[in-house]
Amino acid sequence: MGSSLMSVIAFVKAALPFMIVGVVLAILAAKKGRHIDDKNKEDKNYSSEGMAIGMCLGVAVGVALGDYLAYGLAFGMFIGLTVGSFIKKEDE
Protein backbone atom coordinates (compact mmCIF):
# COMPACT_ATOMS: atom_id res chain seq x y z
CA MET A 1 0.00 0.00 0.00
CA GLY A 2 1.05 3.52 -0.64
CA SER A 3 2.05 5.90 2.08
CA SER A 4 -0.91 8.18 1.36
CA LEU A 5 -3.36 5.30 1.89
CA MET A 6 -1.63 4.40 5.15
CA SER A 7 -1.98 8.02 6.26
CA VAL A 8 -5.71 7.98 5.51
CA ILE A 9 -6.16 4.72 7.42
CA ALA A 10 -4.22 6.12 10.39
CA PHE A 11 -6.38 9.25 10.37
CA VAL A 12 -9.61 7.25 10.28
CA LYS A 13 -8.42 5.05 13.15
CA ALA A 14 -7.59 8.14 15.20
CA ALA A 15 -10.75 10.11 14.39
CA LEU A 16 -13.39 7.34 14.47
CA PRO A 17 -13.98 7.32 18.25
CA PHE A 18 -14.40 11.09 18.28
CA MET A 19 -16.86 10.95 15.39
CA ILE A 20 -18.93 8.32 17.21
CA VAL A 21 -18.97 10.34 20.42
CA GLY A 22 -20.06 13.37 18.37
CA VAL A 23 -22.97 11.39 16.92
CA VAL A 24 -23.98 10.24 20.41
CA LEU A 25 -23.91 13.82 21.70
CA ALA A 26 -25.95 15.00 18.71
CA ILE A 27 -28.57 12.32 19.40
CA LEU A 28 -28.76 13.31 23.06
CA ALA A 29 -29.06 17.00 22.20
CA ALA A 30 -31.83 16.30 19.69
CA LYS A 31 -33.73 14.21 22.23
CA LYS A 32 -33.46 16.92 24.88
CA GLY A 33 -34.47 19.59 22.35
CA ARG A 34 -37.76 17.86 21.68
CA HIS A 35 -38.76 18.09 25.34
CA ILE A 36 -37.62 21.66 26.00
CA ASP A 37 -41.23 22.89 26.22
CA ASP A 38 -42.21 20.25 28.77
CA LYS A 39 -39.95 21.08 31.70
CA ASN A 40 -41.63 18.58 34.02
CA LYS A 41 -41.63 15.75 31.50
CA GLU A 42 -38.92 13.15 32.03
CA ASP A 43 -37.48 10.75 29.51
CA LYS A 44 -39.63 7.66 29.27
CA ASN A 45 -36.80 5.37 28.17
CA TYR A 46 -33.51 4.06 29.46
CA SER A 47 -31.17 5.97 27.13
CA SER A 48 -28.99 7.44 29.90
CA GLU A 49 -28.76 4.18 31.80
CA GLY A 50 -28.04 2.24 28.62
CA MET A 51 -25.30 4.66 27.65
CA ALA A 52 -23.65 4.35 31.08
CA ILE A 53 -23.78 0.55 31.09
CA GLY A 54 -22.65 0.41 27.46
CA MET A 55 -19.72 2.67 28.23
CA CYS A 56 -18.59 0.42 31.09
CA LEU A 57 -18.97 -2.76 29.05
CA GLY A 58 -17.30 -1.17 26.02
CA VAL A 59 -14.27 -0.15 28.04
CA ALA A 60 -14.03 -3.64 29.53
CA VAL A 61 -14.23 -5.29 26.11
CA GLY A 62 -11.79 -2.78 24.59
CA VAL A 63 -9.20 -3.44 27.29
CA ALA A 64 -9.73 -7.21 27.12
CA LEU A 65 -9.13 -7.27 23.37
CA GLY A 66 -5.98 -5.22 23.55
CA ASP A 67 -5.27 -1.52 23.53
CA TYR A 68 -8.66 -0.47 22.13
CA LEU A 69 -9.93 1.67 25.00
CA ALA A 70 -11.14 4.57 22.82
CA TYR A 71 -12.97 2.29 20.40
CA GLY A 72 -14.61 0.36 23.23
CA LEU A 73 -15.70 3.57 24.93
CA ALA A 74 -17.18 5.10 21.79
CA PHE A 75 -18.92 1.99 20.47
CA GLY A 76 -20.16 1.04 23.95
CA MET A 77 -21.78 4.45 24.43
CA PHE A 78 -23.36 4.34 20.98
CA ILE A 79 -24.73 0.81 21.33
CA GLY A 80 -25.92 1.43 24.90
CA LEU A 81 -27.72 4.62 23.89
CA THR A 82 -29.36 2.90 20.95
CA VAL A 83 -30.55 -0.11 22.94
CA GLY A 84 -31.64 2.00 25.92
CA SER A 85 -33.67 4.31 23.69
CA PHE A 86 -35.82 1.44 22.50
CA ILE A 87 -36.69 0.19 26.00
CA LYS A 88 -39.59 2.19 27.42
CA LYS A 89 -39.99 2.92 31.13
CA GLU A 90 -43.20 1.87 32.82
CA ASP A 91 -45.20 4.46 34.72
CA GLU A 92 -44.94 4.07 38.47
Secondary structure, DSSP 8 states (H G I E B T S, - for coil): --HHHHHHHHHHHHHHHHHHHHHHHHHHHHHHHHTSS-TT---SB-HHHHHHHHHHHHHHHHHHTSS-HHHHHHHHHHHHHHHHHHSB----
